[in-house]
Amino acid sequence: MKPYRSLLFVPGHKRDWIDKALASDADAVIIDLEDSVPPQEKELARANARDALEAHDGTKGILIRPNALDTAFFGRDVAEVTHRNLTAFLLPKLFSRDDVVRFDALVTAAELDHGLDRGTVELVPSLETAASISKVDEILAGPRVGGVMAAAAKDADVSREVGFRWTAEGLETLYLRSKVVVAARAAGIRTIVLGLWQEVRNLEGMRRFAQDNSGLGYTGQVLIHPSHAPVANEEYGLTETLRDYYAGLIEAFEDGQRNGHGAVSYRGDHIDLAHANHAREALALARN
């Protein structure tokens, strides 16, 4: 899956909000069919999602969060909104790899019904239960998994499940956030996103939150307001200063190699192949 720096949640039953999200600075949108949609509006949300997918020009990623497996809605969600322009389903309230397998079977059936190749649509597990965090390695080894979302929101499902009291500094979620990054890297997954910052008007708090989690290894963030997208894009992307630094580092290392050196000094730092490979990967991720 293409890495996204910013993924903007939007309630599926509000079509004008979907259009605004698609016109925002976010790299991708997540059309929600789950918690933000009242039961009586589920069918409208599916119809809006289908219309948005049909009209999509491919400039952004589109993910859809279906309802959980313990509801009466998940089957129709997957059957009706699987589409050639759908990037992935964001899977809610998972407890084990078996839940990923169940969604995979539903998506495969929907792809066949819609004349799509198997594997067209990817899956992104959302880790918001204690069981899913505990079993993250096996969940990320499930079929179709192209990315992962760690949940660390204030007073949400994950805080109730795990039992932590949320703070902006995030010490109470440092272990679970770190565990997800390491598991994703071990599984070869490079789309590792976190949700979310809830204080809509506190952009400085949002920036610190993004800086902390970008530093931890997250590649992007799930958002609830369009004003957060530029901040996320900046903090989860590479600044021009860092781009220049990494490009210069690679050049210095390669010059050293041509002169028979395995390690060289660059701007006062000792660098070798490991540093050059890190710089190459960071630049490649930024290009994507």
N, C-alpha and C positions, 0 to 999 in steps of 0.2 A: 504494500500500500504506500502511496505517496505520503510523505510526512506533511502534516499540517501544523502550523504554529498556533492557529486560532480556530476554534470550532464553536459556532454560535447556536445555542439552543433556541428553538422557537416552537410554541404550541401549535400542533397541527390543525386545530380547528379555527385558527385565525389566519386566513389566507393573506390578508394585507400584511401581516407581520412576516409571513414567509417571504413575500416579495421584497420587503424591506431588508430582511436578513440576507437574501441573495444579492441585494445591491450594496451591502455593507462592505467594510474592509476585511471581514473574516475570510480566512482561506477556505473554510468549509462551513456548512450549516448542518445542524442535527434537527430534523423534523420529529417532534415528539408526539407519539401516539399514546404515551403512558400517563404518568402522574399529573401532568399539566392539563390533561384533557378530561372533562367530565364524562361519565359513562354515556350520557345521552348524545354526546357530540363525537363519539368514536367513529361513526361512519362518515361524518363530514370530514373529520381529520384524515381518514384514509383517502377520501376523494380529493381533498386538497393536495395531499402528498403525491397522488398519481398525476394530477394536473401539473404540479410543479416539476416533477420528473420528466413528463412528456415535453414540457416547454423548455427544459434546461439546455443551455448552450455549451455546457462542459467547462465553463470558466472556474467553477468551484466544485469541491467535493460535496456530495449530498449523502448524509447518513440518516437513517431512520431508527428511532428507538421504539420497538414494538412493546406491547404489554408482556408482562412476565408469564411464565409457564403455569402459574397457579391461578390464572384468570380465565375468563371465558372469551377473551378477545385475541389471544396471540395467534391462533391459527388463521383467522381471517386477515389479521394484520399482514402476516408474511405472504399469504396467498394473493392478496390484492395489491400490494405495493412493490413486490419484486419487479424490477424493471432494468432495462439495459443501461440506464443512466444512474442507477443506484450504486454508490461506492461500497456501502457496507451497512449491515444492521449493527446497532449498538445494543448489546444484549444486557438486559437488566436482571438484577436479583438472582444471580447464579449461585449455586451451591457446590457444584462439582463439574468435572469434565463431561459427565453424562448429560448435563443440561446443554452444553455446547453441541454435543452429538445430536440431541433432539432438535435443536434449531437447524443444524446442518441438514437433517433429513427433510424438514419442512421447506427449507430454501431450495434444496435440490428438486423436490416435487414442483415447487412454484416455477423454478427456472425451466423445467421441461414443459410445463403448462403454457408458459409464455414464449416458448421457442428460443430460449437462451441456452448458450453453452453451460455445461456444469462448471461451477467455480467462478462464474461471472461476478457474483456478489460475495464480498468478504464479510467476516464477522469480527467484531471488536468487543470482547468481554468487558463489562463494567464491574469492577470489583468493589462491591458495596455491602457485602456480607462478611462476617468473620470467617465463615467456612471457605468462601472464595479466596480470601486473602491467604488463609492457611494452605490452600491447595493450588496456589497460583501456578506452580510449575506444571502440574498436570493439566490445568485449564488451558494454558498457553500452548500446550502440545496438541490441543484439539484440532479438528478439521476446520479449514478455511480461515483460521485466525491470522489476521493481517495487522493487528494493532491491539493496544490495551489501554483502558482507562482506569486509573486509580481514583477512588473517591476519598476526599478528605474534607468534606464540607461541614459547615457549622450546623448543628442540630438537625442533621439529616439521617437517612437510613444507616449510613456507615457509623455515625457517632452513637446512634442508639444500639446498633449491633455490637460494636467494639466496647462501648462504654466510656469513651474519652470525653473530656470537656475541652472544647475547641478554643484555641488561642491563635492570634495572628502569627505568632512566632513559630508555631507548628511543632514544638518539641514532642507533643503527645502523639503526633502521627509520623514522626521521623522514621521510626522503624518500619511501619507498613509502607510508606512511600519508597524507602530505600529498597525494601524487599521486592517490590514490584519492578523497579528499574533493573535490578540484578537479574531477576527471573526473565524479564523481557529480553535483555541483552543475551542471556544464555540461550534463549530460544531463537535468536536471530531476528527478533522483532525490533524495528527502528521507529515505529510510530507509537510513542509512549506519552500519553497525555494525562493531565490531572484535572479533576474538577473539585471544587470551583470556588471563586471569590464572590461572595454574596453582597458585599457592601457596594452598591451600584455607584454611589457618588464619590467614594473614596478611591480615587485613581492612584494616589501615591501608595496607599496600602496594597492595591492591586499590583502596582509595579514591584514593590518589595516582595510580594508573594511570588510573582513570576520570576524575579531574579533568583530567589532562593531555590525554586524548583527547577529552573533551567540549570543552575549550578549543580543540582543533585543528579541531573541526567535526563530530565523530561524534555521532550522535543516540542511540546505544545500544551495548550490549556483549553478546557471547555469553558465557555463563557455564557453569561446570561444577559448581557447588554452590549449593543453595538459599540458603545464608547470604549469598551475594554479591548476591542480588536486591535487598534493601532499599538496599544501598550504591549499586548501579547506578541504581536508581530515583531516588534523591536526587541523585546527581551528574549524571545526564543529563536530569533534569527541571529545573524552575524552582523555586527556593525562594520562600517567601512574600515574603521581602525583595526578590528580583528582580522578582517579579510586581508588587509595589507600586511599585517603581522604574519599571518599564516603563509601567505604567498612568499614573503621574504624568507621565512624559515625554510620552506621547501627549497627555494633557490640556493640558500646558503648551504644546506645539507648536500644538495646535488653537486654544487661546486666542490665541496669538500670530497665527495666520493670520486669525482673526476681527478682529483689530486691525490687520491690514495688514502683518504682519511675516513674512518668510520664514525667519528664524532668531531664536532666543530663547536666554536663559540658563536652564539648569535645574540646580539643585543645584551651581552653579559651573561647569558644562560648557556649551560652545557647542553647540547642537543645531539641526538643520534637518530637511528632509524625509527624507533618507537615514536619520537616526537614528530618526525616527518609524516609517518602514517596517520597519526592523530590529526595533523593539520590537513592532510589530504581528505580524510573522512569528513572533517568539519566543513570544508569547502564543497565537497560533493553533496552533503546534506543541504547546505544553503542553496546550491544550484537547483536542487529538486524542489 
